[in-house]
Amino acid sequence: MILGHLKFALRQLAGNWLYSAINIIGLSIGLACCLLILLYVRFESSYDQAWQQSDSLYRISREYYPLEGARARVPASNNAPVAPALLEDFPDLVQAAARVFGGDVFLEAGDIGFQERAVRFADPSLLEVFDFQWLAGDPATALDAPASIVLTESLARKYFGSTDVVGETLRLLQQMDLRVTGVIADLPLNTHLNLDGVVSLSTVAMGFGSTFLQAWNRNTDFHTYLRLQSPAAAQPLQQRLGDFLSRHASAEAAQASSLVMMPIADIHLHSDRDEEWLPPGNIGTVRAFIVIAFAILAIACINFLSIATARSTRRAKEVGMRKAIGATRLQLALQFLAESGLTVLLSLLGALALMEVALPAFGAFTHIPVSRMALLDGRMLTTFALLLMTLSVLAGAWSAFFMSSLKSAAALGGVMVQKGVWTRNVLVVCQFAIAITLVVATLVIQTQRSFIGNADLGFDKEAIVALRTPEIRGFGEQWPALKNALLASPAIEEVTASHYLPFGFNDNQVPIKLRGSAVETRIQYMLVDYDFFETYGIGLLAGRAFSEDFPSDVLATNDEEGTALAFALNRSAARALGMNPDEAVNATLEFPGALFSGTVVGVTEDVYFETFRMGERPLIFILAPPQVEQPFNTMRDASIRVAPGAMAAALAHIDATWTALNPGKPLNRHFLQEDFDALYLADARQGQLLTVFAGIAIALACFGLFGLASFNAEKRTKEIGVRKVMGSGVWNIVWLLTNDFSKLVLIANLIAWPVAWLAMERWLEAFAYRIDLTPLLFIGSSAIAFCIAWVTVGGIAAKAASAKPVLALRYE
């Protein structure tokens, strides 16, 4: 009996090849898109879950409460003494604790040298917290001795060509030899850890002194990881962290900050903290793509259901005949279910074929490791099976249970069943509402991206080449010679230095106040060289820029009065200090608790050095030429403005100058525009994926509309013939057939607009600077939907209206 049902189902599919093709192709595309997105979602949700007992692994960070006028500081990092103190104070809760620090060093092996951005300094206990896969060396002792380094497999091959490198030597920062004590497998892509090598943390004390690892109120650049005795230890430990901080840090520091625990499995999708090693994902984006996956699948299923219900009503005579010769209701229901199941099975096979073709491009675009084996994963196979059964039942349910209930006499009498019309209309409205919502979302995201790309940042980011020195203490005394040599070329207009670059996050904040005031404000600072404002084209609202014509601008130190600095503020910083730009010029600022003070020489307009997701940020510029010993940070970044049309000559001159002055040191340069693009890379990919999926959703909606319009035109063939005989023209017939669908698209717009508005308002809330949702965005999406519907239905209607009336009147 089952074989008979399948044979009959095959004949039905072949006999109605147009509608069968529409169903199978549409479902194949919908299933392929859904399964590809689910692969992406599964990968994003799998971060840091492969570690042994990952539910016992936590990162602990220090959060600083904001002072008036400043942004709250929420770094991912912590102070150096926190990890060992936690292990000592809570041995019943903490099994192992480790600190990880740094990440940007210059390594050499013989004649080979590279700037490495992911070589960390860490406690030996890091090898207890994380169960790395060891290829060589002893994890029990690999990081015990100072000047020891453990390499990943790729880094070992990069410098030595093999993994048999234990005992080899690497030179660190051209100052210290490191002994290779182990090799671990490369970390998987689905981890927030970003490390290519690990140097023993005791090596840091050799360079900075033992007090560097003992300061509770400074050096907040250590990522702190814990392996708890059990997952149940997390809650009691979090409750005791307040008292822990009060015992160890100063009373002022304990009141101004707190310690926060986060499971490492939550870091990738739930962290909004600064100073993450890798750009985190976003749980909102993952949820949005889950919705999009099932929205596309829903549109494909709606097509299937709409055409299935429409076609089934034309099979009333078949049902009546089969009932008359003895077919039971169960047999008829099974026949319809077999037809829908066969269609879904063929669609699933088509979806797998489409995924086979699309996987390489999809993996390259999303930067996730997808392969054919991913399709054979147990969860994916289970998903396939559930989709097959669910779609088969849903698609065949209406036909199976409604058509099988028809009375044979009414069916044989040729009664046209009309009960499915209302259902089909609802389904068409639903699928177009989904498609229009995706179109609105696409238009909003693309408009916001355009707004960001064309926004006035307060400075000129074009034609800036960034250059970084491998020296950990910056350019130092070499800077004047390098700067002058670069400026010797007419292809280069301006050169300056700073301790970080625009679009490169740095959260160094200092407490500062007006002289004579008791009100203290924490403000982000940036160390800059002369010509910084000129290089970046930053305009002044009041005062002047730093200048060598004013000897008082140069950093100076006096044993009695401390260190004198020259400051410039942006507008937000002046406002945070309670002054307008004119009042701020010549004001004296002090760093409370330290012998640092200085005079404000100028006030600039606000500049946007960070993502537009952040609001206005108070910023103080401190003049600190690289060749002068600095009290704060190092000056490692140079910014070079290239003359118009001279980029090739400028790059050649930069390379030659660097090689001449720094033989044997790597050249590390890039365009500032690349840093700007990297800030919004995730948004750009999200927008591109959404554009693709919105296009697919519209195409699938058109597939269904084409099928329904074809069926509707076929059903009304005689009516069209009569109307033509009575004098109706082609345009009258076209309007007749498109009018009903136009009403459905209009209703779909009325449903989609509020849903899209709420969704995109929530998405735009993440941006401090954003577009407004204007009616044009919604009208534009409606125009697209109407145009597509009219073209799809109008083409079929015009073909039907052009047929000879005599053929239409003879149609059975």
C-alpha positions in Angstrom: 0.0 0.0 0.0 2.8 2.4 0.8 4.5 1.7 -2.5 1.2 2.4 -4.2 0.8 5.7 -2.5 4.3 6.7 -3.5 3.8 5.7 -7.2 0.6 7.8 -7.3 2.3 10.7 -5.6 5.1 10.6 -8.2 2.4 10.7 -11.0 0.8 13.6 -9.4 4.0 15.5 -9.1 4.9 14.8 -12.7 1.5 15.6 -14.0 1.5 19.0 -12.3 5.2 19.8 -13.0 4.9 23.6 -12.8 3.4 23.6 -9.3 5.7 20.8 -8.2 8.7 22.7 -9.4 7.6 25.8 -7.6 7.1 23.9 -4.4 10.3 21.9 -4.5 12.6 24.8 -5.6 11.0 27.2 -3.1 11.3 24.7 -0.2 14.8 23.8 -1.2 16.0 27.4 -1.1 14.1 28.0 2.2 15.5 24.9 3.9 19.1 25.6 2.6 19.0 29.2 4.0 17.6 28.0 7.3 20.1 25.3 7.7 23.1 27.5 6.7 22.0 30.1 9.3 21.6 27.4 11.9 25.2 26.4 11.2 26.3 29.9 11.9 24.1 30.2 15.0 25.5 26.9 16.3 29.0 28.0 15.9 28.4 31.4 17.6 26.8 29.6 20.5 29.6 27.1 20.9 32.3 29.5 22.1 34.4 28.2 24.9 32.2 25.2 25.6 34.8 22.6 24.6 37.1 23.2 27.6 37.0 20.5 30.2 34.3 21.3 32.8 33.7 24.6 31.0 30.8 25.5 33.4 33.4 25.9 36.2 35.5 28.4 34.2 35.0 32.1 34.9 36.7 35.4 34.1 36.7 38.0 36.8 36.8 41.7 35.8 37.0 45.0 37.7 34.2 47.5 37.0 34.7 51.2 37.8 31.8 53.4 38.7 31.8 56.6 36.6 32.7 60.0 38.1 30.6 63.0 37.0 30.9 63.7 33.4 32.8 60.5 32.5 31.7 57.2 30.9 31.7 54.2 33.1 34.8 52.1 32.7 34.0 48.4 32.3 37.2 46.7 31.2 37.5 42.9 30.7 40.8 43.1 32.6 41.7 43.4 36.3 44.5 44.2 38.7 47.5 42.0 38.9 47.2 40.8 42.5 43.5 39.7 42.3 44.1 36.1 41.0 46.6 34.9 43.6 44.7 36.7 46.4 41.4 34.9 45.4 43.2 31.5 45.4 44.6 32.3 48.8 41.4 33.6 50.4 39.0 31.1 48.9 40.7 27.7 48.5 37.3 26.0 49.2 35.8 27.7 46.1 38.7 28.3 43.7 40.7 25.4 42.3 43.1 27.5 40.1 43.5 31.1 39.2 45.7 32.7 36.5 46.6 36.2 35.2 47.2 36.9 31.5 48.8 40.1 30.3 50.0 41.8 27.2 49.9 40.7 23.6 52.0 42.9 21.2 55.7 42.0 21.1 58.5 41.6 18.6 60.0 38.1 18.4 63.1 37.0 16.5 64.6 33.6 15.7 67.9 34.0 13.8 67.3 36.2 10.8 63.5 35.9 11.1 61.6 38.6 13.0 57.9 39.4 13.3 55.6 41.7 15.3 53.3 39.3 17.2 49.9 40.7 18.5 48.8 37.6 20.4 51.8 36.5 22.5 50.7 36.8 26.2 52.4 36.7 29.6 50.7 34.4 32.0 51.0 32.5 35.3 51.9 28.8 35.1 48.4 28.1 36.5 46.9 29.1 33.1 47.9 25.6 32.0 45.7 24.3 34.9 42.7 26.5 34.1 42.6 25.6 30.4 43.2 22.1 29.2 45.3 22.9 26.1 46.2 20.1 23.7 50.0 19.5 24.2 52.2 18.5 21.3 55.5 18.9 23.1 56.8 19.8 26.6 55.5 19.3 30.1 52.5 21.4 31.2 53.4 20.9 34.8 56.7 22.9 34.5 56.6 24.7 31.1 56.0 28.2 32.6 57.7 27.9 35.9 61.0 29.5 35.0 61.4 33.1 33.9 62.1 33.7 30.2 60.1 30.6 29.2 57.7 30.5 26.3 55.1 28.0 25.1 54.2 28.3 21.4 51.2 27.3 19.4 51.8 24.9 16.5 51.4 27.6 13.9 53.9 29.9 15.7 56.4 27.1 16.1 56.2 26.3 12.4 56.4 30.0 11.5 59.8 30.5 13.3 61.3 27.0 13.2 59.5 25.0 10.5 58.4 22.2 12.9 56.9 21.5 16.3 60.0 19.7 17.6 61.3 23.0 19.1 61.6 22.5 22.8 64.9 24.0 23.9 65.1 26.5 21.0 65.5 30.2 21.7 63.5 33.2 20.7 64.6 36.8 21.2 62.0 39.1 22.8 62.0 42.8 21.9 65.7 42.6 20.9 66.5 42.6 24.6 65.9 39.1 26.1 66.2 35.4 25.1 63.2 33.2 25.7 63.6 29.4 25.9 60.9 27.4 24.2 59.5 24.9 26.8 56.4 23.6 25.1 54.1 23.5 22.0 50.3 23.4 22.1 47.8 22.8 19.3 46.4 25.9 17.7 43.3 27.1 19.6 40.0 26.6 17.9 38.2 29.6 16.3 35.3 29.3 18.7 37.1 30.6 21.8 37.5 34.2 23.0 41.1 33.5 23.9 43.5 35.0 21.4 47.0 33.7 22.0 49.7 32.4 19.7 52.2 32.0 22.5 52.5 32.2 26.3 55.5 33.7 28.1 56.0 33.0 31.8 54.6 36.0 33.9 57.8 36.0 36.0 59.5 37.4 32.9 57.5 40.6 33.3 58.9 41.2 36.8 62.4 41.0 35.3 61.7 44.0 33.1 59.3 46.1 35.2 60.2 45.1 38.8 58.3 42.9 41.3 56.0 45.7 42.4 54.4 45.7 38.9 52.5 42.5 39.9 51.6 43.8 43.4 49.7 47.0 42.7 46.0 46.9 43.7 45.1 50.3 42.3 46.9 50.4 39.0 48.1 48.2 36.2 44.5 47.0 35.3 45.6 45.2 32.2 45.5 41.6 33.5 42.8 39.2 32.3 42.0 37.0 35.3 40.7 33.5 34.9 39.4 31.1 37.6 38.6 27.4 37.6 36.2 26.8 40.4 35.9 23.7 42.5 32.5 23.2 41.1 29.8 25.2 39.2 27.9 25.7 42.4 30.9 27.7 43.8 30.1 30.7 41.5 27.3 32.2 43.5 28.9 32.2 47.0 32.1 33.5 45.5 30.4 36.4 43.8 28.6 37.3 47.1 32.0 37.5 48.9 33.8 39.6 46.3 32.8 42.9 47.9 34.4 42.1 51.2 37.4 40.7 49.4 38.0 43.9 47.5 37.5 46.0 50.7 40.2 43.9 52.5 42.8 44.2 49.8 42.3 47.5 48.0 42.1 51.0 49.4 38.8 52.2 50.9 38.4 54.8 48.1 39.1 52.2 45.4 36.7 49.7 46.9 34.0 52.3 46.9 34.6 53.3 43.3 34.7 49.8 41.8 33.6 46.2 42.1 34.6 42.8 40.9 32.3 41.0 38.4 32.3 37.3 37.4 31.3 36.0 34.0 31.2 32.4 32.8 33.7 32.1 29.9 31.0 30.5 27.8 29.1 33.8 28.0 31.9 36.1 27.0 31.6 35.9 23.2 27.9 36.7 23.0 27.2 38.6 26.2 30.2 40.7 26.9 30.0 44.4 26.3 33.3 45.1 28.1 36.2 47.1 26.8 39.6 45.6 26.1 38.4 42.2 24.8 41.1 40.5 22.9 38.8 39.7 20.0 35.7 41.5 18.9 32.8 39.8 20.7 29.7 38.6 19.0 26.2 39.7 19.9 23.4 37.7 21.3 20.9 40.0 19.7 22.4 39.4 16.3 22.3 35.6 16.8 18.7 35.8 17.9 17.9 38.1 14.9 19.4 35.5 12.5 17.4 32.7 14.1 14.3 34.8 13.5 15.4 35.4 9.9 16.1 31.7 9.3 12.6 30.7 10.4 11.1 33.7 8.6 12.6 32.5 5.3 11.5 28.9 6.0 8.1 30.2 6.9 7.7 32.0 3.6 8.8 28.8 1.7 6.3 26.7 3.7 3.6 29.2 3.2 4.2 28.9 -0.6 3.9 25.2 -0.2 0.7 25.4 1.9 -0.9 28.0 -0.4 -0.4 26.0 -3.6 -1.2 22.7 -1.9 -4.6 24.0 -0.6 -5.3 25.6 -4.0 -4.5 22.5 -6.0 -6.3 20.2 -3.6 -9.6 22.0 -4.2 -9.4 21.0 -7.9 -9.2 17.4 -6.9 -12.8 17.1 -5.6 -14.0 14.8 -8.4 -10.9 12.6 -7.8 -11.8 12.3 -4.1 -15.4 11.6 -4.9 -14.6 8.9 -7.4 -12.1 7.2 -5.1 -14.7 7.2 -2.3 -17.3 5.8 -4.6 -15.2 2.8 -5.4 -14.4 2.1 -1.7 -11.5 4.2 -0.6 -11.6 5.0 3.1 -11.0 8.4 4.6 -7.7 7.1 6.2 -6.5 5.9 2.8 -7.2 9.3 1.2 -5.5 11.1 4.1 -2.4 8.9 3.7 -2.3 9.6 0.0 -2.3 13.3 0.5 0.3 13.0 3.3 2.5 10.8 1.0 2.4 13.5 -1.7 3.4 16.2 0.7 6.1 14.0 2.3 7.6 13.1 -1.1 7.7 16.8 -2.0 9.4 17.7 1.3 11.9 14.8 0.8 12.8 16.0 -2.6 13.1 19.6 -1.3 15.4 18.5 1.5 17.6 16.7 -1.0 17.7 19.9 -3.1 18.5 21.9 0.0 21.5 19.6 0.8 22.7 20.1 -2.8 22.4 23.9 -2.5 24.3 23.8 0.8 27.0 21.8 -0.8 27.5 24.5 -3.3 27.1 27.4 -0.9 29.2 26.1 2.0 32.6 27.4 0.9 31.4 30.9 0.1 29.3 31.0 3.2 32.2 29.9 5.4 34.5 32.5 3.8 32.1 35.3 4.3 31.1 34.5 7.9 34.7 33.4 8.9 33.4 30.3 10.6 34.8 26.7 9.9 32.0 25.0 8.0 32.4 21.8 6.1 30.4 18.9 4.6 31.0 17.0 7.9 29.0 19.7 9.7 25.9 18.4 7.8 26.4 14.9 9.3 26.5 16.1 12.9 24.0 14.4 15.1 22.1 17.6 15.9 22.0 18.6 12.2 20.7 15.2 11.2 18.1 15.4 14.0 17.1 18.9 12.7 16.8 17.5 9.2 14.5 14.7 10.4 12.3 17.0 12.5 12.0 19.4 9.5 11.0 16.6 7.2 8.3 15.2 9.5 6.9 18.7 10.5 6.7 20.0 7.0 5.2 16.9 5.7 2.5 16.9 8.3 1.8 20.7 8.0 1.7 20.7 4.2 -0.4 17.6 3.9 -2.7 18.2 6.9 -5.2 20.5 5.3 -5.6 18.4 2.1 -5.5 15.1 4.0 -8.1 15.9 6.6 -10.4 18.4 4.8 -10.5 16.8 1.4 -10.9 13.3 2.8 -14.0 14.5 4.6 -15.8 15.5 1.4 -19.1 13.7 0.6 -18.7 11.7 -2.5 -22.0 12.9 -4.0 -21.0 16.6 -3.7 -17.5 15.9 -4.9 -18.7 13.9 -8.0 -21.1 16.8 -8.7 -18.1 19.0 -9.5 -18.6 21.3 -6.6 -15.7 23.7 -6.3 -14.5 23.9 -2.8 -14.0 27.5 -1.7 -13.2 27.0 2.0 -9.5 27.3 1.3 -9.7 30.9 -0.2 -9.6 32.7 3.2 -6.7 30.5 4.4 -4.7 31.2 1.3 -5.3 34.9 1.6 -4.0 34.9 5.2 -1.0 32.9 4.1 -0.1 35.4 1.4 -0.5 38.3 3.8 1.8 36.6 6.3 4.6 35.8 3.8 4.5 39.3 2.3 4.5 40.9 5.8 7.6 38.9 6.7 9.3 39.8 3.4 8.4 43.5 3.8 9.8 43.5 7.4 13.1 42.2 6.1 13.2 44.8 3.4 12.6 47.6 5.9 15.3 46.2 8.1 17.7 46.0 5.2 17.0 49.6 4.2 17.5 50.9 7.7 20.8 49.0 8.2 22.1 50.2 4.9 21.0 53.8 5.6 22.7 53.7 9.1 25.9 52.4 7.5 25.8 55.2 4.9 25.2 57.7 7.7 28.3 56.4 9.6 30.5 56.3 6.6 29.6 59.9 5.6 29.4 61.4 9.1 31.6 64.3 10.2 34.0 62.7 12.7 35.6 66.1 13.7 38.8 65.1 11.9 40.0 63.9 8.5 40.8 60.2 8.4 41.6 60.1 4.7 45.1 59.5 3.4 46.5 58.7 6.8 49.2 56.0 7.1 49.8 54.6 10.6 53.2 53.3 11.6 53.9 51.4 14.8 57.3 50.8 16.4 58.1 47.4 17.9 59.8 49.0 20.8 57.7 48.5 23.9 58.8 52.0 25.2 57.9 53.8 22.0 59.9 55.7 19.5 62.1 57.4 22.2 65.1 59.5 21.2 64.9 58.2 17.6 61.7 60.1 16.9 63.1 63.5 15.8 65.3 61.9 13.2 62.5 59.6 11.9 60.0 62.5 11.8 62.4 64.8 9.9 63.4 62.0 7.5 59.7 61.3 6.7 58.9 65.0 6.1 61.8 65.3 3.7 59.6 63.8 0.9 57.1 66.2 -0.8 54.7 63.2 -0.9 54.2 63.6 2.9 52.5 66.6 4.3 52.4 66.1 8.1 53.8 63.6 10.7 52.9 63.2 14.3 52.8 60.6 17.1 50.4 59.5 19.8 50.2 56.7 22.3 47.2 55.2 20.5 45.4 55.8 17.2 41.8 56.9 16.4 39.6 53.8 16.2 42.0 51.8 18.3 40.4 51.5 21.7 42.3 52.7 24.7 40.6 53.3 28.0 43.3 55.2 30.0 41.4 57.6 32.2 42.8 60.0 34.8 41.1 61.8 37.7 41.5 65.5 37.1 40.1 68.7 38.6 40.4 72.5 38.3 43.0 74.0 40.6 41.3 75.2 43.7 38.2 73.0 43.1 37.3 69.9 45.2 35.3 68.4 42.4 37.2 65.6 40.6 36.3 64.2 37.2 37.7 61.1 35.5 38.6 61.9 31.8 40.1 59.8 29.0 43.5 61.1 28.0 45.6 60.8 24.8 49.3 61.6 24.6 50.2 63.4 21.5 53.2 65.0 19.7 53.4 68.4 18.1 51.4 68.7 14.8 48.8 66.2 16.0 45.9 68.6 15.3 47.4 69.7 12.0 47.9 66.1 10.8 44.3 65.1 11.6 42.7 68.4 10.6 41.1 68.9 14.0 39.6 72.4 14.3 40.0 74.6 17.4 37.1 76.3 19.2 39.3 78.4 21.4 43.0 78.9 22.1 45.8 77.3 20.1 47.4 74.0 19.2 50.6 72.8 20.8 53.6 74.5 19.3 57.4 74.4 19.6 57.2 78.2 19.5 56.0 78.0 23.1 58.7 76.5 25.3 56.3 76.2 28.2 54.4 73.5 26.3 57.2 71.1 26.7 56.9 68.6 29.5 59.1 69.8 32.4 59.8 68.4 35.9 60.5 70.2 39.1 61.2 68.4 42.4 59.1 70.9 44.4 56.3 71.6 42.0 56.1 68.2 40.2 55.6 67.7 36.5 54.2 70.5 34.3 52.2 69.5 31.3 50.4 71.3 28.4 46.7 70.3 27.9 44.1 70.6 25.2 40.5 69.7 25.8 37.7 68.7 23.5 34.3 70.4 23.9 32.9 67.6 26.1 35.9 67.6 28.4 35.5 71.4 28.9 31.8 70.9 29.6 32.6 68.0 32.1 34.8 70.5 34.0 32.1 73.1 34.1 33.5 75.5 31.5 32.8 76.7 28.0 35.7 76.7 25.5 36.7 80.3 26.1 36.7 79.9 29.9 38.8 76.7 29.6 41.8 78.3 27.9 44.5 79.1 30.4 42.8 77.1 33.1 45.1 75.1 35.4 44.3 71.4 35.8 45.6 69.0 38.5 45.8 65.3 38.9 44.7 64.7 42.5 47.1 62.6 44.5 50.0 63.2 42.1 52.4 66.0 41.4 51.1 66.5 37.9 49.5 69.8 36.8 49.2 71.8 33.6 47.7 74.6 31.6 45.0 74.3 29.0 46.2 75.9 25.8 43.3 75.1 23.5 39.9 73.6 23.1 38.9 71.5 20.1 35.6 70.4 18.7 34.5 66.9 19.8 36.2 64.2 17.7 34.9 60.6 17.3 37.8 58.3 17.7 35.6 55.4 18.7 32.5 53.6 17.4 29.3 55.6 16.9 27.7 53.2 19.4 29.3 55.3 22.1 28.2 58.8 23.0 30.3 61.9 23.3 33.4 61.3 25.2 35.4 63.8 27.2 39.0 63.7 26.0 42.1 65.5 27.2 45.2 65.8 24.9 48.5 65.9 26.7 51.6 67.1 24.9 54.3 64.4 25.4 56.9 64.3 22.6 58.2 60.8 22.2 61.9 61.8 22.8 61.0 63.2 26.3 60.6 60.8 29.2 56.9 60.4 30.0 55.1 59.9 33.2 52.3 57.9 31.7 52.4 55.7 28.6 54.6 55.1 25.7 54.3 56.7 22.2 54.4 53.8 19.8 52.1 55.1 16.9 53.0 57.5 14.2 50.4 59.1 11.9 51.5 60.2 8.5 49.4 62.4 6.2 50.0 61.8 2.5 49.7 64.5 -0.1 46.9 64.1 -2.6 47.7 61.7 -5.4 51.1 60.8 -3.9 50.3 57.6 -2.0 52.6 55.3 -4.0 55.5 57.7 -3.6 54.8 58.2 0.1 54.6 54.5 0.9 57.9 53.9 -0.9 59.5 56.7 1.1 58.1 55.4 4.4 59.5 51.9 3.7 62.9 53.2 2.7 63.1 55.6 5.6 62.2 52.9 8.2 64.6 50.4 6.7 67.4 52.9 6.8 66.8 54.0 10.4 65.7 50.6 11.8 67.6 47.8 10.0 66.4 44.4 11.0 63.2 45.7 12.6 59.8 44.8 11.0 57.8 47.5 9.2 54.3 47.7 10.7 52.2 50.1 8.8 48.6 50.3 7.6 45.9 52.8 6.5 43.8 54.4 9.2 40.8 53.8 7.0 41.2 50.1 7.7 40.8 50.6 11.4 37.6 52.6 10.8 36.2 49.8 8.6 37.1 47.2 11.3 35.0 49.1 13.8 31.9 48.3 11.7 32.9 45.1 10.1 30.3 43.1 12.1 27.6 45.6 11.2 28.7 45.5 7.5 28.5 41.7 7.4 25.2 41.7 9.2 23.8 44.2 6.6 25.2 42.2 3.7 23.7 38.9 5.0 20.4 40.6 5.7 20.4 42.1 2.2 20.9 38.6 0.7 18.3 37.0 2.9 15.8 39.7 2.3 16.3 39.2 -1.5 15.8 35.5 -1.0 12.6 36.1 1.0 11.2 38.4 -1.7 12.1 35.9 -4.4 10.4 33.1 -2.4 7.3 35.2 -2.0 7.3 35.8 -5.7 7.5 32.1 -6.3 4.4 31.5 -4.2 2.6 34.5 -5.8 3.5 33.1 -9.3 2.0 29.8 -8.4 -1.2 31.2 -6.9 -1.6 33.7 -9.8 -1.1 30.9 -12.3 -3.7 28.8 -10.5 -6.1 31.7 -10.2 -5.8 32.5 -13.9 -6.3 28.8 -14.8 -9.4 28.6 -12.5 -10.9 31.8 -14.1 -10.2 30.8 -17.7 -13.8 30.6 -18.8 -14.6 33.9 -17.0 -11.8 35.6 -18.8 -13.1 34.3 -22.1 -16.6 35.5 -21.4 -15.3 39.0 -20.4 -13.3 39.3 -23.6 -16.3 38.3 -25.7 -18.3 41.0 -23.8 -15.7 43.6 -24.8 -13.2 43.7 -21.9 -9.6 44.7 -23.0 -6.3 43.2 -21.8 -5.8 45.9 -19.2 -9.3 45.3 -17.7 -8.4 41.6 -17.3 -5.0 42.4 -15.9 -6.6 44.8 -13.3 -9.2 42.1 -12.4 -6.5 39.5 -11.6 -4.0 41.9 -9.9 -6.6 43.8 -7.8 -7.1 41.0 -5.2 -3.4 40.4 -4.7 -2.8 44.2 -4.4 -5.2 44.3 -1.5 -3.4 41.5 0.2 0.0 43.2 -0.2 -1.5 46.4 1.2 -2.7 44.5 4.3 0.7 42.9 4.6 2.3 46.4 4.7 0.0 47.5 7.5 1.1 44.5 9.5 4.8 44.8 8.7 5.3 48.5 9.3 4.8 48.5 13.1 6.7 45.3 13.6 9.6 46.6 11.5 9.5 50.0 13.3 9.7 48.4 16.8 12.5 46.0 15.7 14.7 48.6 14.0 14.2 51.2 16.8 15.6 48.6 19.2 18.5 47.9 16.9 19.3 51.6 16.5 19.3 52.1 20.3 22.8 50.6 20.3 24.1 53.7 18.5 24.6 57.0 20.2 24.5 58.6 16.8 21.9 57.3 14.5 19.4 58.0 11.8 15.7 58.7 12.4 13.2 56.2 11.0 11.4 58.3 8.3 8.3 57.4 6.4 10.3 57.2 3.2 12.0 53.9 4.4 8.6 52.3 4.9 7.1 53.7 1.7 10.1 52.6 -0.2 9.7 49.0 1.1 6.0 49.1 0.2 6.8 50.3 -3.3 9.3 47.4 -3.8 6.7 44.9 -2.6 3.9 46.3 -4.8 6.2 46.5 -7.8 7.3 42.9 -7.4 3.7 41.7 -6.8 2.4 43.6 -9.9 5.1 42.3 -12.2 4.7 38.7 -11.0 0.9 38.7 -11.2 0.6 41.1 -14.1 2.7 39.0 -16.3 0.5 35.9 -15.8 -2.6 38.0 -16.1 -1.5 39.6 -19.4 -0.7 36.1 -20.8 -4.1 34.9 -19.8 -5.9 38.0 -21.1 -4.1 37.6 -24.5 -5.4 34.1 -25.1 -8.1 33.7 -27.8 -11.6 33.7 -26.3 -12.6 30.6 -28.2 -9.9 28.6 -26.4 -11.0 30.0 -23.1 -14.7 29.1 -23.7 -13.8 25.5 -24.6 -11.6 25.1 -21.5 -12.6 22.3 -19.1 
